[in-house]
Amino acid sequence: MKPYYWHENNTIYSEWFERDRAMVRITDMFDREIMCLWDSDVEDFVTDGFKTTRQSWHEALTEYATERKLTAKEKSL
């Protein structure tokens, strides 16, 4: 399997929404970040057509990450 082949079974999705704040994020199974969007980036992701109304956030983010061949980043200490 290619290191950038992401799907809902090999990633962890987390989200945080509050009034005027938003965050969506996927990590690999070792908690290494693949992608994280905050506030206006979340809105732009939808506006730019990367997430459809029938799609879950998890599905949309993994498809985007796979298409862009994003890799997981090690956490810096």
Secondary structure as GFF3:
##gff-version 3
##sequence-region A 1 77
A	DSSP	beta_strand	11	18	.	.	.	ID=ss1
A	DSSP	beta_strand	21	28	.	.	.	ID=ss2
A	DSSP	beta_strand	33	38	.	.	.	ID=ss3
A	DSSP	alpha_helix	40	47	.	.	.	ID=ss4
A	DSSP	alpha_helix	57	67	.	.	.	ID=ss5
###
